[in-house]
């Protein structure tokens, strides 16, 4: 992780609930501007009930060190959980509006067209709700315990909200990553069906919007906030960074990090719960409500040759470039290519190779499953370029 720098900020309230004029906040950004040039994607992070902007400071610092601008703030609790929700929702919406303004000390480095909403506990409710607002700049959401279908009464809720009547169904709009504790809701300790944590995920999946819900093995509710250990925070950061890289930076290779069979030196199956189901919907690579089993059942992928040069190629055509097309029946697979004695390197189909010299050549492609298996016998084309 790179270093981060921070500056205090005042976020003007949009709706002024209960007379709130503004929210005290902090904007955190990467220190190394050469490594992370230009306007950077922004992540807005709402704390949980009774907390403050320090509660997820670890998240803000980590993201800033990886090239993101992170904004945290303190929303007053008020006299009831309902008041706290109203305040926190206004704070999140106010922070979204604040990003491109002159009041943001990092306005020149903040890209308001690439934002993600995040939060823990009450903050996860707020992030789940606010992502449904029609704001084109919001591209992703991260919900720490947990992704919600209902603002109140969601069965996967962490503390007391699971026991309430269901109210305020959210509208899935952007790709969502949810995390959940490895315990039932505090208010219903004896209610523990395997799919307890999947209400939000299923809601996103039914809407056809990419989502993951990871129930973290052995995690308690506060492990997602400052009291959690550094090791547990690192595991969360791995997935959060990959999710944001995918949807804010447009890096399709981030899918492989999300679906990898090994994370930070441990089998991913060891990181997710054995009591509650985790799930992933990243079409076309994966669509499962039993992510742990999916991780544990990889097969060696195979490459299918679709198109390539004939056995004999004219010099003129070789100078213009040769195109190879291929695919795999494993939707999660990616590819590595190699021409002659060069090393295998990641590639996509179609693969175009220009200025191939005279003589005999061999082009090989192998499929790789992100869970680990590599194709044992790569597909190959043999051809000769005329002299």
Residue, then its C-alpha position, 0 to 999 in steps of 0.5 A: x500500500x502506498x502512503x496517503x495524505x488527508x485534509x479536513x473538510x466541511x460538507x454542506x448538508x443538502x436537506x438540513x435534517x434536524x437543523x444540520x447545516x453541515x458534516x465534519x469530514x476528511x478527504x484522503x488521497x494518495x501522496x504519490x501524485x506521479x504514480x496516480x496522476x490525473x483526476x482519481x476515482x472517489x469512494x464515499x464512506x459512511x460509518x455505523x450507528x453511534x460511530x464517527x468518521x474514524x470508524x472506517x479510517x482504515x478503509x480510507x487510508x488503504x484506498x488512498x494508498x492505492x490511488x483512490x480519493x476517499x471521503x469520510x465524515x461524521x453524521x450525528x446519531x440523533x435521538x433514535x436509530x431512525x434519526x441516525x438513518x435520516x442524518x446518515x442518508x443526507x450525509x451520503x447524498x451531501x457528500x456526493x454533491x460535495x465532491x466536484x465543488x470548490x469546498x473539496x480540498x481535492x476537487x482538482x484530483x477528484x473524478x465525480x464521474x467515477x464514484x463508489x458508495x461504501x459503509x459499515x452497519x448503518x452505513x451499509x444500509x445507507x450505501x445500499x439505498x443511496x446507490x439507487x438514486x439516479x446519479x450517473x457518477x455512482x458506479x459501484x457500492x461496497x456494503x460492510x455487513x451487509x448488502x441490503x434488500x430492505x433498509x429495515x427488516x432485512x433478514x441478513x441485518x447484523x444487529x437489531x434491524x432484522x427483527x423489524x417490519x420490512x420497509x424501504x426496498x432498495x433499487x439495485x442500480x450499480x454493481x454491489x459487493x457485500x460482506x457479512x459477519x459469520x453470525x446470525x443477526x443479534x436480534x434473532x440468534x437462533x435463526x440461521x438458515x444457510x442463505x441468511x445473508x443473501x437477500x440483498x445479493x438475490x435482489x441484485x441478481x434478479x435485477x441482472x446487476x453484478x454482485x457478490x456477497x462474502x460471508x467472512x469466516x469467523x468475522x464479527x460485526x466490528x471486525x469490519x470497522x476499526x476494532x478489526x485486526x490488521x490481518x482481517x482488514x487486509x483480506x477485506x481490502x483485497x476484495x474491495x480494491x479488486x471490486x473498485x478496480x473493476x467498476x471504477x477503473x474499468x479493469x476486466x482483469x480484476x474479475x480474476x482477483x475476485x474469483x481467485x482460488x488463493x487470496x493472500x497466500x490462503x485458499x479462498x475457501x478458508x476465508x468464507x464461512x462454512x455456516x452461511x452461503x456466500x454468492x457471486x454473480x459476475x456473468x458470464x464467468x460465475x453465477x452461484x449461490x454457493x461460492x465456496x463450493x464453486x471455488x472448490x470444484x475447478x476443472x482444467x479449462x480447454x481452449x477451442x481454436x476458432x480461426x488462425x492462419x493456414x500452414x503457409x503464409x505469404x510474406x505480404x500477409x505476415x507483414x500486415x499481421x496474423x489474427x488468431x481467434x479462440x475461446x473456452x467453454x469455461x466462462x471464467x477462464x482467461x488466456x495466455x499466449x506464446x509465439x515460438x520461444x517467448x514466454x506465455x503472457x496474458x492475451x485476449x481473443x482475437x490476438x493479432x501479431x504483426x510483422x512475423x518474420x520468414x520461417x517456421x513458427x508456432x503460436x500457442x494459447x492456453x486457458x487459465x481458470x482463476x481458481x488455479x487450474x491451467x490447461x495442460x495441453x495448449x492449443x497450437x497453430x503451426x505455420x510457415x512464412x515464405x521467404 
